[in-house]
Amino acid sequence: MSAQVLLADDDVELAGMLKEYLEREGFGVATVHDGEAAARLALSGGYQIVVLDVMMPKVDGIEALRQIRQTSRVPVIMLTARGDDIDRIVGLELGADDYVPKPCTPRELVARLRAILRRAQPGASGGPLEIGALILWPEKRRAQWRGRELALTSIEFNVLEVLMRNAGRVVSKHEISEQALGRPLARFDRSIDVHLSAIRQKLGDGARMIRTVRGLGYHLARE
């Protein structure tokens, strides 16, 4: 069954062109043109991934994302203006999984969609990863700290899994980006830093397990 994509962009012509291309690539696509409709449909449970433009009428993409993240962890890709770091960082801080700068090529969007969907699939059964009080179940896409469920987005889960599988050594941002996001880390790209900040906040007192090694990457300690 093809993955169902919700595409929200107020540029009707662009949305139509992207819809046509995505459908040729095997996706099922529904389009909406305002943030209010985007949030409502994203929360319906009928889509595997959501693409949100930042600038939309009624409510913008940032507010739509905020509403979605109140109750849902559906993967979300933000479409941001090229060079607009503020929207990009705010979107990631609110729980967006990734972003694509506009104007983008349909091929680039397809690559991001496939990378996130592929990594959002449950992992092969092989038992949980455990480091001290931190437990992660790849096959269930679940994680706990001291018995408390961690409400991680799809990409946050991937990032934490990469660190846990490499516990005890420094993992570069480039490695994390390739393994967790499925793409190379672009110059000046702060995505990994923002995702790690969110993971630390959700871990609470467990945040001390993850150490930033300046100029090199991140290190998850073996307790």
CYANA upper distance limits for C-alpha pairs under 8 A (distance plus 0.5 A):
  2 SER  CA     26 GLY  CA      6.62
  2 SER  CA     27 PHE  CA      5.80
  2 SER  CA     28 GLY  CA      6.54
  3 ALA  CA     26 GLY  CA      8.38
  3 ALA  CA     27 PHE  CA      5.86
  3 ALA  CA     28 GLY  CA      6.48
  3 ALA  CA     47 TYR  CA      8.05
  3 ALA  CA     48 GLN  CA      6.60
  3 ALA  CA     49 ILE  CA      8.41
  4 GLN  CA     27 PHE  CA      6.62
  4 GLN  CA     28 GLY  CA      5.08
  4 GLN  CA     29 VAL  CA      6.34
  4 GLN  CA     30 ALA  CA      8.32
  4 GLN  CA     46 GLY  CA      7.81
  4 GLN  CA     47 TYR  CA      5.38
  4 GLN  CA     48 GLN  CA      5.96
  4 GLN  CA     49 ILE  CA      7.37
  5 VAL  CA     27 PHE  CA      7.33
  5 VAL  CA     28 GLY  CA      6.46
  5 VAL  CA     29 VAL  CA      5.30
  5 VAL  CA     30 ALA  CA      6.92
  5 VAL  CA     47 TYR  CA      6.15
  5 VAL  CA     48 GLN  CA      6.72
  5 VAL  CA     49 ILE  CA      5.74
  5 VAL  CA     50 VAL  CA      6.27
  5 VAL  CA     51 VAL  CA      7.89
  6 LEU  CA     29 VAL  CA      6.43
  6 LEU  CA     30 ALA  CA      5.59
  6 LEU  CA     31 THR  CA      6.52
  6 LEU  CA     32 VAL  CA      8.22
  6 LEU  CA     38 ALA  CA      8.14
  6 LEU  CA     41 LEU  CA      8.32
  6 LEU  CA     42 ALA  CA      7.54
  6 LEU  CA     47 TYR  CA      6.78
  6 LEU  CA     49 ILE  CA      7.00
  6 LEU  CA     50 VAL  CA      5.23
  6 LEU  CA     51 VAL  CA      6.62
  7 LEU  CA     15 ALA  CA      7.68
  7 LEU  CA     19 LYS  CA      8.21
  7 LEU  CA     29 VAL  CA      7.38
  7 LEU  CA     30 ALA  CA      6.61
  7 LEU  CA     31 THR  CA      5.28
  7 LEU  CA     32 VAL  CA      6.94
  7 LEU  CA     38 ALA  CA      8.47
  7 LEU  CA     50 VAL  CA      6.59
  7 LEU  CA     51 VAL  CA      5.32
  7 LEU  CA     52 LEU  CA      6.92
  8 ALA  CA     15 ALA  CA      8.02
  8 ALA  CA     31 THR  CA      6.21
  8 ALA  CA     32 VAL  CA      5.35
  8 ALA  CA     33 HIS  CA      5.95
  8 ALA  CA     34 ASP  CA      7.23
  8 ALA  CA     35 GLY  CA      7.71
  8 ALA  CA     38 ALA  CA      6.44
  8 ALA  CA     50 VAL  CA      8.27
  8 ALA  CA     51 VAL  CA      6.52
  8 ALA  CA     52 LEU  CA      5.50
  8 ALA  CA     53 ASP  CA      6.52
  9 ASP  CA     14 LEU  CA      8.33
  9 ASP  CA     15 ALA  CA      6.51
  9 ASP  CA     31 THR  CA      8.11
  9 ASP  CA     32 VAL  CA      7.07
  9 ASP  CA     33 HIS  CA      5.45
  9 ASP  CA     34 ASP  CA      7.33
  9 ASP  CA     52 LEU  CA      7.09
  9 ASP  CA     53 ASP  CA      5.63
  9 ASP  CA     55 MET  CA      8.35
  9 ASP  CA     56 MET  CA      7.14
 10 ASP  CA     15 ALA  CA      8.16
 10 ASP  CA     32 VAL  CA      8.04
 10 ASP  CA     33 HIS  CA      4.71
 10 ASP  CA     34 ASP  CA      6.51
 10 ASP  CA     53 ASP  CA      8.20
 10 ASP  CA     55 MET  CA      8.06
 10 ASP  CA     56 MET  CA      6.00
 10 ASP  CA     57 PRO  CA      7.75
 11 ASP  CA     15 ALA  CA      6.56
 11 ASP  CA     33 HIS  CA      7.72
 12 VAL  CA     16 GLY  CA      6.56
 12 VAL  CA     33 HIS  CA      7.49
 13 GLU  CA     17 MET  CA      6.77
 14 LEU  CA     18 LEU  CA      6.65
 15 ALA  CA     19 LYS  CA      6.47
 15 ALA  CA     31 THR  CA      7.35
 16 GLY  CA     20 GLU  CA      6.69
 16 GLY  CA     31 THR  CA      8.35
 17 MET  CA     21 TYR  CA      6.83
 18 LEU  CA     22 LEU  CA      6.51
 18 LEU  CA    106 PRO  CA      6.67
 19 LYS  CA     23 GLU  CA      6.56
 19 LYS  CA     29 VAL  CA      6.50
 19 LYS  CA     30 ALA  CA      8.13
 19 LYS  CA     31 THR  CA      7.92
 20 GLU  CA     24 ARG  CA      6.85
 21 TYR  CA     25 GLU  CA      6.93
 21 TYR  CA    106 PRO  CA      7.24
 22 LEU  CA     26 GLY  CA      7.02
 22 LEU  CA     27 PHE  CA      6.00
 22 LEU  CA     28 GLY  CA      8.08
 22 LEU  CA     29 VAL  CA      7.69
 22 LEU  CA    106 PRO  CA      8.13
 22 LEU  CA    110 VAL  CA      7.43
 23 GLU  CA     27 PHE  CA      5.32
 23 GLU  CA     28 GLY  CA      6.41
 23 GLU  CA     29 VAL  CA      7.13
 25 GLU  CA    110 VAL  CA      8.40
 32 VAL  CA     37 ALA  CA      6.95
 32 VAL  CA     38 ALA  CA      6.74
 33 HIS  CA     37 ALA  CA      7.98
 33 HIS  CA     38 ALA  CA      8.12
 33 HIS  CA     56 MET  CA      7.53
 33 HIS  CA     57 PRO  CA      8.25
 34 ASP  CA     38 ALA  CA      6.83
 34 ASP  CA     56 MET  CA      5.73
 34 ASP  CA     57 PRO  CA      5.62
 34 ASP  CA     58 LYS  CA      6.65
 34 ASP  CA     59 VAL  CA      7.38
 34 ASP  CA     60 ASP  CA      7.94
 35 GLY  CA     39 ALA  CA      6.64
 35 GLY  CA     56 MET  CA      6.34
 35 GLY  CA     57 PRO  CA      6.91
 35 GLY  CA     58 LYS  CA      6.67
 35 GLY  CA     59 VAL  CA      5.27
 35 GLY  CA     60 ASP  CA      5.79
 35 GLY  CA     61 GLY  CA      6.16
 35 GLY  CA     63 GLU  CA      8.10
 35 GLY  CA     64 ALA  CA      5.88
 36 GLU  CA     40 ARG  CA      6.85
 36 GLU  CA     58 LYS  CA      6.63
 36 GLU  CA     59 VAL  CA      6.19
 36 GLU  CA     64 ALA  CA      7.10
 37 ALA  CA     41 LEU  CA      6.58
 38 ALA  CA     42 ALA  CA      6.41
 38 ALA  CA     52 LEU  CA      8.17
 38 ALA  CA     64 ALA  CA      7.29
 39 ALA  CA     43 LEU  CA      6.75
 39 ALA  CA     64 ALA  CA      5.58
 39 ALA  CA     65 LEU  CA      7.56
 39 ALA  CA     67 GLN  CA      6.94
 39 ALA  CA     68 ILE  CA      6.28
 40 ARG  CA     44 SER  CA      7.08
 41 LEU  CA     45 GLY  CA      8.16
 41 LEU  CA     46 GLY  CA      8.10
 42 ALA  CA     46 GLY  CA      7.83
 42 ALA  CA     47 TYR  CA      7.13
 42 ALA  CA     50 VAL  CA      7.27
 42 ALA  CA     68 ILE  CA      7.33
 42 ALA  CA     74 VAL  CA      8.23
 43 LEU  CA     68 ILE  CA      6.82
 43 LEU  CA     71 THR  CA      8.34
 43 LEU  CA     72 SER  CA      7.20
 47 TYR  CA     74 VAL  CA      8.38
 48 GLN  CA     74 VAL  CA      7.03
 48 GLN  CA     75 PRO  CA      7.60
 48 GLN  CA    117 LEU  CA      8.23
 49 ILE  CA     74 VAL  CA      6.49
 49 ILE  CA     75 PRO  CA      5.43
 49 ILE  CA     76 VAL  CA      6.40
 49 ILE  CA     77 ILE  CA      8.36
 49 ILE  CA    113 LEU  CA      8.24
 49 ILE  CA    117 LEU  CA      8.01
 50 VAL  CA     74 VAL  CA      7.80
 50 VAL  CA     75 PRO  CA      6.78
 50 VAL  CA     76 VAL  CA      5.25
 50 VAL  CA     77 ILE  CA      6.77
 51 VAL  CA     76 VAL  CA      6.31
 51 VAL  CA     77 ILE  CA      5.31
 51 VAL  CA     78 MET  CA      6.38
 51 VAL  CA     79 LEU  CA      7.56
 52 LEU  CA     61 GLY  CA      6.25
 52 LEU  CA     65 LEU  CA      8.40
 52 LEU  CA     76 VAL  CA      7.61
 52 LEU  CA     77 ILE  CA      6.71
 52 LEU  CA     78 MET  CA      5.35
 52 LEU  CA     79 LEU  CA      6.37
 53 ASP  CA     60 ASP  CA      8.43
 53 ASP  CA     61 GLY  CA      6.07
 53 ASP  CA     78 MET  CA      6.29
 53 ASP  CA     79 LEU  CA      5.00
 53 ASP  CA     80 THR  CA      7.01
 54 VAL  CA     60 ASP  CA      6.27
 54 VAL  CA     61 GLY  CA      4.57
 54 VAL  CA     62 ILE  CA      6.51
 54 VAL  CA     78 MET  CA      7.23
 54 VAL  CA     79 LEU  CA      6.62
 54 VAL  CA     80 THR  CA      6.40
 54 VAL  CA     87 ASP  CA      8.00
 55 MET  CA     60 ASP  CA      5.90
 55 MET  CA     61 GLY  CA      6.63
 56 MET  CA     60 ASP  CA      5.19
 56 MET  CA     61 GLY  CA      6.79
 59 VAL  CA     63 GLU  CA      6.58
 59 VAL  CA     64 ALA  CA      6.97
 60 ASP  CA     64 ALA  CA      6.72
 61 GLY  CA     65 LEU  CA      6.52
 61 GLY  CA     78 MET  CA      8.24
 62 ILE  CA     66 ARG  CA      6.77
 62 ILE  CA     87 ASP  CA      8.29
 62 ILE  CA     90 VAL  CA      8.20
 62 ILE  CA     91 GLY  CA      6.68
 63 GLU  CA     67 GLN  CA      6.80
 64 ALA  CA     68 ILE  CA      6.72
 65 LEU  CA     69 ARG  CA      6.59
 65 LEU  CA     76 VAL  CA      8.45
 65 LEU  CA     91 GLY  CA      8.06
 65 LEU  CA     94 LEU  CA      7.63
 65 LEU  CA     95 GLY  CA      8.19
 65 LEU  CA     96 ALA  CA      7.85
 66 ARG  CA     70 GLN  CA      7.00
 66 ARG  CA     94 LEU  CA      6.80
 67 GLN  CA     71 THR  CA      8.19
 68 ILE  CA     72 SER  CA      6.14
 68 ILE  CA     73 ARG  CA      8.26
 69 ARG  CA     73 ARG  CA      6.73
 69 ARG  CA     94 LEU  CA      7.94
 69 ARG  CA     95 GLY  CA      7.27
 73 ARG  CA    151 ALA  CA      8.48
 73 ARG  CA    152 LEU  CA      7.95
 73 ARG  CA    153 THR  CA      5.89
 73 ARG  CA    154 SER  CA      7.55
 74 VAL  CA    153 THR  CA      8.08
 74 VAL  CA    154 SER  CA      8.09
 75 PRO  CA     96 ALA  CA      7.72
 75 PRO  CA     97 ASP  CA      6.48
 75 PRO  CA    116 ILE  CA      7.99
 75 PRO  CA    117 LEU  CA      8.47
 75 PRO  CA    153 THR  CA      7.58
 75 PRO  CA    154 SER  CA      6.60
 76 VAL  CA     96 ALA  CA      5.70
 76 VAL  CA     97 ASP  CA      5.92
 76 VAL  CA     98 ASP  CA      7.45
 77 ILE  CA     96 ALA  CA      6.58
 77 ILE  CA     97 ASP  CA      6.36
 77 ILE  CA     98 ASP  CA      5.45
 77 ILE  CA     99 TYR  CA      5.57
 77 ILE  CA    100 VAL  CA      7.57
 77 ILE  CA    113 LEU  CA      8.49
 78 MET  CA     88 ARG  CA      8.25
 78 MET  CA     91 GLY  CA      7.61
 78 MET  CA     96 ALA  CA      7.23
 78 MET  CA     98 ASP  CA      6.95
 78 MET  CA     99 TYR  CA      4.96
 78 MET  CA    100 VAL  CA      6.73
 79 LEU  CA     99 TYR  CA      6.29
 79 LEU  CA    100 VAL  CA      5.55
 79 LEU  CA    101 PRO  CA      6.23
 79 LEU  CA    102 LYS  CA      6.75
 80 THR  CA     84 ASP  CA      7.30
 80 THR  CA     87 ASP  CA      7.27
 80 THR  CA     88 ARG  CA      6.95
 80 THR  CA     99 TYR  CA      7.29
 80 THR  CA    100 VAL  CA      6.78
 80 THR  CA    101 PRO  CA      5.31
 80 THR  CA    102 LYS  CA      6.26
 81 ALA  CA    101 PRO  CA      5.97
 81 ALA  CA    102 LYS  CA      5.56
 81 ALA  CA    103 PRO  CA      7.92
 82 ARG  CA    101 PRO  CA      5.21
 82 ARG  CA    102 LYS  CA      5.91
 82 ARG  CA    103 PRO  CA      7.65
 83 GLY  CA    101 PRO  CA      8.15
 84 ASP  CA     88 ARG  CA      6.99
 85 ASP  CA     89 ILE  CA      6.51
 86 ILE  CA     90 VAL  CA      6.55
 87 ASP  CA     91 GLY  CA      6.42
 88 ARG  CA     92 LEU  CA      6.83
 88 ARG  CA     99 TYR  CA      7.38
 89 ILE  CA     93 GLU  CA      6.54
 89 ILE  CA    190 ARG  CA      8.15
 89 ILE  CA    191 SER  CA      8.01
 89 ILE  CA    194 VAL  CA      7.74
 90 VAL  CA     94 LEU  CA      6.67
 91 GLY  CA     95 GLY  CA      6.99
 91 GLY  CA     96 ALA  CA      5.95
 92 LEU  CA     96 ALA  CA      5.12
 92 LEU  CA     97 ASP  CA      7.14
 92 LEU  CA     98 ASP  CA      7.45
 92 LEU  CA    191 SER  CA      7.46
 92 LEU  CA    194 VAL  CA      6.90
 92 LEU  CA    195 HIS  CA      7.54
 93 GLU  CA    194 VAL  CA      6.64
 93 GLU  CA    195 HIS  CA      7.81
 93 GLU  CA    198 ALA  CA      7.38
 95 GLY  CA    153 THR  CA      7.07
 96 ALA  CA    153 THR  CA      8.43
 97 ASP  CA    116 ILE  CA      8.46
 97 ASP  CA    153 THR  CA      7.46
 97 ASP  CA    154 SER  CA      7.25
 97 ASP  CA    155 ILE  CA      5.90
 97 ASP  CA    156 GLU  CA      8.23
 98 ASP  CA    155 ILE  CA      8.48
 98 ASP  CA    181 LEU  CA      8.20
 98 ASP  CA    191 SER  CA      7.97
100 VAL  CA    104 CYS  CA      7.40
100 VAL  CA    109 LEU  CA      7.55
104 CYS  CA    108 GLU  CA      7.13
104 CYS  CA    109 LEU  CA      7.62
105 THR  CA    109 LEU  CA      7.12
106 PRO  CA    110 VAL  CA      6.69
107 ARG  CA    111 ALA  CA      6.73
108 GLU  CA    112 ARG  CA      6.88
109 LEU  CA    113 LEU  CA      6.64
110 VAL  CA    114 ARG  CA      6.60
111 ALA  CA    115 ALA  CA      6.60
112 ARG  CA    116 ILE  CA      6.70
112 ARG  CA    182 GLY  CA      8.12
112 ARG  CA    183 ARG  CA      8.26
113 LEU  CA    117 LEU  CA      6.55
114 ARG  CA    118 ARG  CA      6.33
115 ALA  CA    119 ARG  CA      6.78
115 ALA  CA    181 LEU  CA      7.11
115 ALA  CA    182 GLY  CA      5.66
115 ALA  CA    183 ARG  CA      8.19
116 ILE  CA    120 ALA  CA      6.51
116 ILE  CA    154 SER  CA      8.34
116 ILE  CA    155 ILE  CA      8.06
116 ILE  CA    181 LEU  CA      6.93
116 ILE  CA    182 GLY  CA      7.65
117 LEU  CA    121 GLN  CA      7.12
119 ARG  CA    154 SER  CA      8.30
119 ARG  CA    158 ASN  CA      7.63
119 ARG  CA    180 ALA  CA      7.67
119 ARG  CA    181 LEU  CA      8.24
119 ARG  CA    182 GLY  CA      8.44
120 ALA  CA    141 ARG  CA      8.46
120 ALA  CA    154 SER  CA      6.27
120 ALA  CA    155 ILE  CA      8.27
120 ALA  CA    158 ASN  CA      8.46
122 PRO  CA    138 PRO  CA      6.51
122 PRO  CA    139 GLU  CA      4.94
122 PRO  CA    140 LYS  CA      6.29
122 PRO  CA    141 ARG  CA      6.37
123 GLY  CA    138 PRO  CA      5.33
123 GLY  CA    139 GLU  CA      4.80
123 GLY  CA    140 LYS  CA      7.99
123 GLY  CA    141 ARG  CA      8.14
124 ALA  CA    138 PRO  CA      7.62
124 ALA  CA    139 GLU  CA      6.12
125 SER  CA    138 PRO  CA      7.92
125 SER  CA    139 GLU  CA      5.87
126 GLY  CA    139 GLU  CA      8.24
127 GLY  CA    137 TRP  CA      7.31
127 GLY  CA    138 PRO  CA      8.40
127 GLY  CA    139 GLU  CA      8.46
128 PRO  CA    135 ILE  CA      7.03
128 PRO  CA    136 LEU  CA      5.97
128 PRO  CA    137 TRP  CA      4.99
128 PRO  CA    138 PRO  CA      7.24
129 LEU  CA    135 ILE  CA      6.16
129 LEU  CA    136 LEU  CA      5.60
129 LEU  CA    137 TRP  CA      6.91
129 LEU  CA    138 PRO  CA      8.34
129 LEU  CA    164 MET  CA      7.64
129 LEU  CA    165 ARG  CA      8.19
130 GLU  CA    134 LEU  CA      6.26
130 GLU  CA    135 ILE  CA      5.02
130 GLU  CA    136 LEU  CA      7.03
131 ILE  CA    135 ILE  CA      7.03
131 ILE  CA    164 MET  CA      7.98
131 ILE  CA    222 ARG  CA      6.66
131 ILE  CA    223 GLU  CA      6.82
132 GLY  CA    222 ARG  CA      7.89
132 GLY  CA    223 GLU  CA      5.86
133 ALA  CA    144 GLN  CA      8.38
133 ALA  CA    145 TRP  CA      6.12
133 ALA  CA    146 ARG  CA      5.46
133 ALA  CA    147 GLY  CA      8.10
134 LEU  CA    143 ALA  CA      7.98
134 LEU  CA    144 GLN  CA      6.38
134 LEU  CA    145 TRP  CA      5.14
134 LEU  CA    146 ARG  CA      7.06
135 ILE  CA    143 ALA  CA      6.11
135 ILE  CA    144 GLN  CA      5.76
135 ILE  CA    145 TRP  CA      7.01
136 LEU  CA    141 ARG  CA      8.05
136 LEU  CA    142 ARG  CA      6.36
136 LEU  CA    143 ALA  CA      4.71
136 LEU  CA    144 GLN  CA      6.95
136 LEU  CA    161 GLU  CA      7.83
137 TRP  CA    141 ARG  CA      6.27
137 TRP  CA    142 ARG  CA      5.74
137 TRP  CA    143 ALA  CA      6.65
138 PRO  CA    142 ARG  CA      7.37
138 PRO  CA    161 GLU  CA      8.24
141 ARG  CA    157 PHE  CA      7.77
142 ARG  CA    149 GLU  CA      8.06
142 ARG  CA    150 LEU  CA      7.97
142 ARG  CA    157 PHE  CA      8.44
143 ALA  CA    149 GLU  CA      6.57
143 ALA  CA    150 LEU  CA      6.05
143 ALA  CA    152 LEU  CA      8.41
143 ALA  CA    157 PHE  CA      8.27
144 GLN  CA    148 ARG  CA      5.63
144 GLN  CA    149 GLU  CA      4.96
144 GLN  CA    150 LEU  CA      5.85
145 TRP  CA    149 GLU  CA      7.15
145 TRP  CA    150 LEU  CA      7.42
145 TRP  CA    203 LEU  CA      7.09
145 TRP  CA    206 GLY  CA      7.73
150 LEU  CA    202 LYS  CA      7.02
150 LEU  CA    203 LEU  CA      7.85
151 ALA  CA    202 LYS  CA      8.01
152 LEU  CA    156 GLU  CA      6.03
152 LEU  CA    157 PHE  CA      6.14
152 LEU  CA    199 ILE  CA      7.89
152 LEU  CA    202 LYS  CA      8.45
153 THR  CA    157 PHE  CA      6.63
154 SER  CA    158 ASN  CA      6.92
155 ILE  CA    159 VAL  CA      6.63
155 ILE  CA    180 ALA  CA      6.84
155 ILE  CA    181 LEU  CA      7.17
155 ILE  CA    195 HIS  CA      8.16
156 GLU  CA    160 LEU  CA      6.68
156 GLU  CA    195 HIS  CA      6.38
156 GLU  CA    196 LEU  CA      7.91
156 GLU  CA    198 ALA  CA      8.24
156 GLU  CA    199 ILE  CA      6.97
157 PHE  CA    161 GLU  CA      6.61
158 ASN  CA    162 VAL  CA      6.74
158 ASN  CA    179 GLN  CA      8.30
158 ASN  CA    180 ALA  CA      5.38
158 ASN  CA    181 LEU  CA      8.25
159 VAL  CA    163 LEU  CA      6.92
159 VAL  CA    176 ILE  CA      6.92
159 VAL  CA    179 GLN  CA      8.45
159 VAL  CA    180 ALA  CA      5.81
159 VAL  CA    195 HIS  CA      8.18
159 VAL  CA    196 LEU  CA      8.11
160 LEU  CA    164 MET  CA      6.62
160 LEU  CA    199 ILE  CA      8.12
161 GLU  CA    165 ARG  CA      6.57
162 VAL  CA    166 ASN  CA      6.80
162 VAL  CA    176 ILE  CA      7.14
162 VAL  CA    179 GLN  CA      7.54
162 VAL  CA    180 ALA  CA      7.44
163 LEU  CA    167 ALA  CA      6.24
163 LEU  CA    171 VAL  CA      7.55
163 LEU  CA    218 TYR  CA      8.32
163 LEU  CA    219 HIS  CA      7.67
163 LEU  CA    220 LEU  CA      6.46
164 MET  CA    220 LEU  CA      7.24
166 ASN  CA    170 VAL  CA      8.32
166 ASN  CA    171 VAL  CA      7.65
166 ASN  CA    220 LEU  CA      8.16
167 ALA  CA    219 HIS  CA      7.41
167 ALA  CA    220 LEU  CA      5.55
167 ALA  CA    221 ALA  CA      6.43
167 ALA  CA    222 ARG  CA      6.53
168 GLY  CA    219 HIS  CA      7.08
168 GLY  CA    220 LEU  CA      6.50
168 GLY  CA    221 ALA  CA      5.75
168 GLY  CA    222 ARG  CA      6.19
169 ARG  CA    219 HIS  CA      6.26
169 ARG  CA    220 LEU  CA      7.70
169 ARG  CA    221 ALA  CA      8.45
170 VAL  CA    213 VAL  CA      7.87
170 VAL  CA    216 LEU  CA      7.68
170 VAL  CA    217 GLY  CA      6.56
170 VAL  CA    218 TYR  CA      5.86
170 VAL  CA    219 HIS  CA      4.99
170 VAL  CA    220 LEU  CA      8.09
171 VAL  CA    175 GLU  CA      6.95
171 VAL  CA    176 ILE  CA      7.38
171 VAL  CA    216 LEU  CA      8.00
171 VAL  CA    217 GLY  CA      5.89
171 VAL  CA    218 TYR  CA      5.83
171 VAL  CA    219 HIS  CA      6.74
172 SER  CA    176 ILE  CA      6.88
172 SER  CA    216 LEU  CA      6.08
172 SER  CA    217 GLY  CA      4.57
172 SER  CA    218 TYR  CA      6.90
173 LYS  CA    177 SER  CA      6.52
173 LYS  CA    185 LEU  CA      7.83
173 LYS  CA    192 ILE  CA      7.06
173 LYS  CA    216 LEU  CA      8.09
173 LYS  CA    217 GLY  CA      5.81
173 LYS  CA    218 TYR  CA      7.90
174 HIS  CA    178 GLU  CA      6.72
174 HIS  CA    184 PRO  CA      7.01
174 HIS  CA    185 LEU  CA      5.95
175 GLU  CA    179 GLN  CA      6.60
176 ILE  CA    180 ALA  CA      6.05
176 ILE  CA    181 LEU  CA      8.01
176 ILE  CA    192 ILE  CA      7.93
177 SER  CA    181 LEU  CA      5.56
177 SER  CA    182 GLY  CA      6.90
177 SER  CA    183 ARG  CA      6.51
177 SER  CA    184 PRO  CA      6.51
177 SER  CA    185 LEU  CA      6.18
177 SER  CA    192 ILE  CA      7.34
178 GLU  CA    182 GLY  CA      5.14
178 GLU  CA    183 ARG  CA      5.36
178 GLU  CA    184 PRO  CA      5.89
178 GLU  CA    185 LEU  CA      7.77
179 GLN  CA    183 ARG  CA      8.27
185 LEU  CA    189 ASP  CA      6.97
190 ARG  CA    194 VAL  CA      6.83
191 SER  CA    195 HIS  CA      6.72
192 ILE  CA    196 LEU  CA      6.57
193 ASP  CA    197 SER  CA      6.64
194 VAL  CA    198 ALA  CA      6.86
195 HIS  CA    199 ILE  CA      6.79
196 LEU  CA    200 ARG  CA      6.65
197 SER  CA    201 GLN  CA      6.81
198 ALA  CA    202 LYS  CA      6.82
199 ILE  CA    203 LEU  CA      6.66
199 ILE  CA    207 ALA  CA      8.25
200 ARG  CA    204 GLY  CA      6.85
200 ARG  CA    206 GLY  CA      7.83
200 ARG  CA    207 ALA  CA      5.04
200 ARG  CA    210 ILE  CA      8.08
201 GLN  CA    207 ALA  CA      7.50
203 LEU  CA    207 ALA  CA      5.82
209 MET  CA    220 LEU  CA      6.02
209 MET  CA    221 ALA  CA      5.79
209 MET  CA    222 ARG  CA      8.33
209 MET  CA    223 GLU  CA      8.26
210 ILE  CA    218 TYR  CA      7.29
210 ILE  CA    219 HIS  CA      6.17
210 ILE  CA    220 LEU  CA      5.02
210 ILE  CA    221 ALA  CA      7.02
211 ARG  CA    218 TYR  CA      6.22
211 ARG  CA    219 HIS  CA      5.61
211 ARG  CA    220 LEU  CA      6.83
211 ARG  CA    221 ALA  CA      8.21
212 THR  CA    217 GLY  CA      6.67
212 THR  CA    218 TYR  CA      5.22
212 THR  CA    219 HIS  CA      6.93
213 VAL  CA    217 GLY  CA      5.76
213 VAL  CA    218 TYR  CA      6.07
213 VAL  CA    219 HIS  CA      7.41
